[in-house]
Amino acid sequence: MLVAFGEFVRAQRKLAQVSQRHLAKMTGVSDSYLSQLERGHYRPSPQVVKALAQAFGMKPEQLYTMLGFFDEDDATEATSVELAIRLDERLAPAQKETLIRVYRSLLGEDV
C-alpha cells in the first residue's frame, strides 16, 4: 500500500511538472522525507496527506482512502466529524466505530 501510494505521489508530481524540492516546500516537508515517501518507506501523517492533496488540487479524502484511513464507501459519505474520528490515532478501531455509530444515531441516521 505504501509503495503504491508513493508511486502515485511521484506520478502526480511529474504530471504537475514539479520537482521534489518544490513539492516539499509546497507541503511543508523536507525533500528527503518526500523522497522516502515516494519510495514507500514512510506512512505519511494525515496532515502531510492533506498538504499533498492540496498541492495536487485533490480532495484529501481521495488520498486518505488510498492509505486505508477509511473505506471508499465511507469516503463518499464521510462528514468532517466522522473523518476526525477516523483519523484520530489515539482511538482503537472499535472505539472509532462506536463513536461513529453514536454520532449517526444522534443525527437520526440509520446505524
C-alpha positions in Angstrom: 0.0 0.0 0.0 2.8 2.5 0.9 4.7 1.7 -2.3 1.6 2.2 -4.4 0.9 5.5 -2.6 4.5 6.6 -3.1 4.3 5.8 -6.8 1.0 7.7 -7.1 2.6 10.8 -5.4 5.6 10.6 -7.8 3.3 10.3 -10.8 1.2 13.2 -9.7 4.3 15.3 -9.1 5.6 14.5 -12.5 2.3 15.3 -14.2 2.3 18.6 -12.4 5.9 19.1 -13.6 7.1 19.9 -10.1 10.4 19.0 -8.6 10.7 17.1 -5.4 12.2 20.1 -3.8 9.4 22.4 -4.9 6.7 19.9 -3.8 8.4 19.6 -0.5 8.3 23.3 0.0 4.6 23.4 -1.0 3.7 20.7 1.5 6.0 21.8 4.4 8.1 18.6 4.5 11.7 18.1 3.7 12.7 17.0 0.3 14.5 13.9 1.8 11.2 12.9 3.6 9.3 13.4 0.3 11.9 11.2 -1.5 11.4 8.4 1.1 7.7 8.8 0.9 7.7 8.4 -2.9 9.7 5.2 -2.4 7.1 3.8 0.0 9.3 3.9 3.1 7.0 6.1 5.2 3.3 6.2 6.1 2.5 10.0 6.0 0.5 11.6 8.7 -3.0 12.9 7.9 -1.6 16.4 7.8 1.0 15.6 5.2 -1.6 13.8 3.1 -3.8 16.8 3.3 -1.0 19.1 2.2 -0.2 16.7 -0.7 -3.8 16.7 -1.8 -4.0 20.5 -1.7 -0.8 20.7 -3.7 -2.3 18.3 -6.4 -5.7 20.0 -6.3 -7.4 16.9 -5.0 -9.7 16.2 -2.1 -7.8 14.8 0.9 -10.3 12.0 1.2 -9.1 10.5 -2.0 -5.6 10.1 -0.6 -6.9 9.0 2.8 -8.8 6.2 1.1 -5.6 5.1 -0.8 -3.8 4.8 2.5 -6.6 2.9 4.2 -7.6 5.6 6.7 -11.2 4.7 5.7 -13.1 2.6 3.1 -14.1 4.0 -0.2 -17.8 3.7 0.7 -17.1 5.8 3.9 -15.1 8.4 1.9 -18.1 9.3 -0.2 -20.4 9.8 2.8 -17.9 10.9 5.4 -18.6 14.1 7.3 -15.9 16.2 8.9 -16.8 14.8 12.3 -16.6 11.2 11.1 -13.3 12.0 9.3 -11.9 13.5 12.5 -12.9 10.3 14.4 -11.3 8.0 11.8 -8.1 10.0 11.7 -7.6 10.2 15.5 -4.7 7.9 16.2 -5.4 7.8 19.9 -8.6 5.7 19.3 -8.7 2.0 18.7 -10.7 0.8 15.6 -13.6 -0.4 17.8 -13.7 2.9 19.6 -13.9 4.8 16.3 -16.8 2.6 15.1 -18.6 3.1 18.3 -18.2 6.8 18.2 -19.4 7.0 14.6 -22.5 4.9 15.4 -23.3 7.1 18.4 -22.8 10.2 16.2 -25.1 8.9 13.5 -27.7 7.8 16.0 -27.8 11.4 17.4 -28.4 12.7 13.9 -31.2 10.2 13.5 -29.5 8.3 10.8 -29.7 4.5 10.4 -26.8 2.9 12.1 
